[in-house]
Amino acid sequence: MTSAPLELFHRIADKPSAAARRYIVDHALEDRIVFRNLVYAEAELDWTLHGGHSTPALWDGTHLHQGAEAVLARLQAVVNLGRDDA
């Protein structure tokens, strides 16, 4: 059973968002993360519906992890455990 990819809600010019994107690339997680740029109305709507108020934010299908510290901790769990249900 394959879990749905995680979704990273981000802003291009936002330094914390850049740190999250860099972590994803550095740890070869691109195939497990969908990048959702908040410049697009559909991405912004989904982010808002999940309770978004800060970036970066990572939706894991259940919870929206917000802010660089929370997002990086969640991504580290994916790397360390090799799975999405951390």
Phi and psi in degrees as a GROMACS rama.xvg file:
@    title "Ramachandran Plot"
@    xaxis  label "Phi"
@    yaxis  label "Psi"
@TYPE xy
-100.014  131.401  THR-2
-82.7117  157.992  SER-3
-67.3946  150.207  ALA-4
-65.9014  152.519  PRO-5
-74.5619  156.057  LEU-6
-120.175  124.093  GLU-7
-100.071  113.67  LEU-8
-89.8741  124.928  PHE-9
-148.595  167.927  HIS-10
-124.449  132.832  ARG-11
-56.6345  -46.3818  ILE-12
-82.8385  -1.53596  ALA-13
-85.5129  119.126  ASP-14
-60.3869  -42.6874  LYS-15
-62.2345  -36.2416  PRO-16
-64.5354  -39.2464  SER-17
-62.5822  -38.4604  ALA-18
-63.316  -39.8642  ALA-19
-66.6726  -44.0922  ALA-20
-62.0542  -41.8423  ARG-21
-62.5271  -41.5971  ARG-22
-60.5905  -43.9284  TYR-23
-59.787  -46.3007  ILE-24
-68.2839  -45.112  VAL-25
-61.5072  -27.3382  ASP-26
-107.625  16.5493  HIS-27
52.4343  47.2972  ALA-28
-101.851  7.25826  LEU-29
-56.5801  -31.2651  GLU-30
-78.0775  -6.87038  ASP-31
-113.694  -4.6027  ARG-32
-124.937  132.228  ILE-33
-98.5446  122.943  VAL-34
-82.8397  125.339  PHE-35
-120.407  97.3479  ARG-36
-75.2532  124.148  ASN-37
-73.1271  0.946505  LEU-38
-70.0386  -20.9239  VAL-39
-92.7272  132.766  TYR-40
-57.8455  -40.4675  ALA-41
-63.3082  -42.8152  GLU-42
-65.3867  -43.7179  ALA-43
-63.5427  -39.2629  GLU-44
-63.2899  -47.0097  LEU-45
-60.9721  -43.7419  ASP-46
-58.7594  -45.6248  TRP-47
-64.1697  -42.9642  THR-48
-64.4195  -26.6835  LEU-49
-83.8151  -0.619762  HIS-50
94.58  18.7747  GLY-51
-63.4411  136.134  GLY-52
-143.678  -11.032  HIS-53
-144.172  157.392  SER-54
-123.163  152.245  THR-55
-71.8874  164.564  PRO-56
-140.946  138.798  ALA-57
-120.573  116.685  LEU-58
-91.4881  124.347  TRP-59
-107.146  13.7185  ASP-60
97.0334  -17.4085  GLY-61
-130.107  -41.5418  THR-62
-130.539  143.487  HIS-63
-100.758  109.486  LEU-64
-85.3741  122.105  HIS-65
-119.314  141.732  GLN-66
91.5148  150.977  GLY-67
-58.2894  -42.8907  ALA-68
-61.4756  -46.5574  GLU-69
-67.8048  -40.9418  ALA-70
-65.0899  -46.0749  VAL-71
-65.7214  -35.6419  LEU-72
-64.2209  -42.5665  ALA-73
-65.9602  -41.988  ARG-74
-65.0139  -38.0613  LEU-75
-63.107  -36.8205  GLN-76
-63.1524  -38.0558  ALA-77
-63.3994  -44.059  VAL-78
-65.9501  -48.7926  VAL-79
-66.5506  -38.247  ASN-80
-96.2496  -16.7893  LEU-81
68.2488  25.615  GLY-82
-150.416  168.775  ARG-83
-93.5286  -13.3257  ASP-84
-94.2485  34.2002  ASP-85
